[in-house]
Amino acid sequence: MKILILNIDHPHRSVYAGAMAAILKQKIPNLELTAFLTAGNEFLATTGVFAAVHFFATETFFDVTRDLSSEESHAQLLAAVAPIKDVEWDVVVNMSSNLLGPILINFLKTKQIKGISLDQELAEIQYSDMASFHLHQSNTANSSPLHFIFLYRSMLKRYEDVTLRSVWRLDLLNQLTGFLDQLKLSSGRSSIVLIDAGIADTGTKGALSFVIDLYRNLQEGQISLPILLVDSQEEDHPLIRGLREVLDGDLHVMRTEKRAKLSVIGVADLLITDSLHLKGIADVSAVPSILLTTELNLSDFSIISGSMQLVAQKLPKSLVAAVSGMANAILTKEPIKLDLELQEGAYVTEVSDHLPYLVPLGESEPEFARWWLGVRFFASQQGVNLPDISINSAHYKRAIQAEREKGSVEERGILKVALELAHSNIKLAGTLPPSQVTRKVETFLSQEEGRLFSRSSLA
């Protein structure tokens, strides 16, 4: 059976698409899987999951042509899909969350499409499985109640944990594991923390000095062995020069090509990065991460329990001790404790019944309350009993009221999307009668109001 996995999307999402393909391959070994992915994930060709992998330079395509309906864009797409155009596919799984993927499908020969497609006139969008959720989620990322990995799981009808750990290049993995074990033994450290050198290149205020101080702080802590992760072409990174000056040469650097990062990150115990792409690689390698970001990414958080997302507009020296403390807490599986001023921008991932979700360590924002309402609604429809979390009751009550005041099913927004996804393993929830959608939503909102009242009474 020939299956094409199509992911013309943000580069970090292709990592998860590769992981979902690995699950399919493990369950059905005789599948012949081919991938057509966004450039930047060349390492997926080394995993052995795919019989062939083809890459499409999405950014270059949009630099040249911005009109998807033009003859020029169609000519470029036709050239790009040449390796897969004449193959008779049994299934094409479109994991792309834009109109480029559906248009591309029209150049292919396939018996079945999962995801979003267009009719032959490229005029009408056609949905299958949970493609409507995918399109909604990608265009309004912080309005989605769930991490987008649930769409991939739903489209492929696989709900296992997502990991590529079992399909690493074992030769490289064994070499790195042996090398790092010796390094830990000689240094007396029990764990490896990879620090992404790219943090220092973002232009964020104080980023370079922050990474230098963070490396030194972790090294002096005697718990973990910090290693700087640097692209192989960066022979004289300014961060390396700065660290050598303050450490007297006692510096551990791992240079690697992009295609090797799956194996490199996979042997670490923790990754500290500001890159969604590297964070995604850590996720599918079952490695916890600390993601430094300037804004809260509700649907792009790590799916690994205990991982953190820290929202900070700048990276002052005062943050160094906090991030070091977070790293030690994650590695030792102890509760994370932060100063009050840092708690407001800190979130940790928890997992309940394969459902990952964020938990705020401090005061939650109104947007987070609305998102949490969607997460709880999805969980209730799936029969998952989520534990209660500390959340601003006033914000949550307003979120409930805002949903009550919406006049139509289409306006339900986040709850309608959650309901569609929850029912995707039965049938496309868009076929549910509006009255049934309304009834399910109203029942849930009443239950949440009752839960809020009980909690306030106990307080």
Buried (B, 14 or more C-beta within 10 A) or exposed (E): EBBBBBBBBBBBBBBBBBBBBBBBBBEEEEBBBBBBBBBBBBBBBBBEBBEBBBBBEBEEBEEEBEEBEEEEBBEBBEEBBEEBBEBEBEBBBBBBBBBBBBBBBBBBEBEEBBBBBBEEEBEEBEBBBBBBBBBBBBEEBBBBBBBBBBBBBBBBEBBEBBBBBEBBBEEBBEEBBEEBEEBBEEBEBEBBBBBBBBBBBBEBEBBBBBBBBBBBBBBEBEBBBBBBBBBEEBEEBEBBEBBEEEBEEEBBBBBBEBBBBBBBBBBBBBBBBBBBBBBBBBBBBBBBBBBBBEEBBBBBBBBBBBBBBBBBEEBEEEBBBBBBBBBBBBBEEEEBEBEEEBBBBBBBBBEEEBBBBBBBBBBBBBBBBBBBBBBBBBBBBBEBEBEEBEBBBEBBBBBBEBBEEBEEBEEBBBBBBBBBBBBBEEEBBEEBEEEEBBEBBEEBBEEBBEEBEEEEEEE
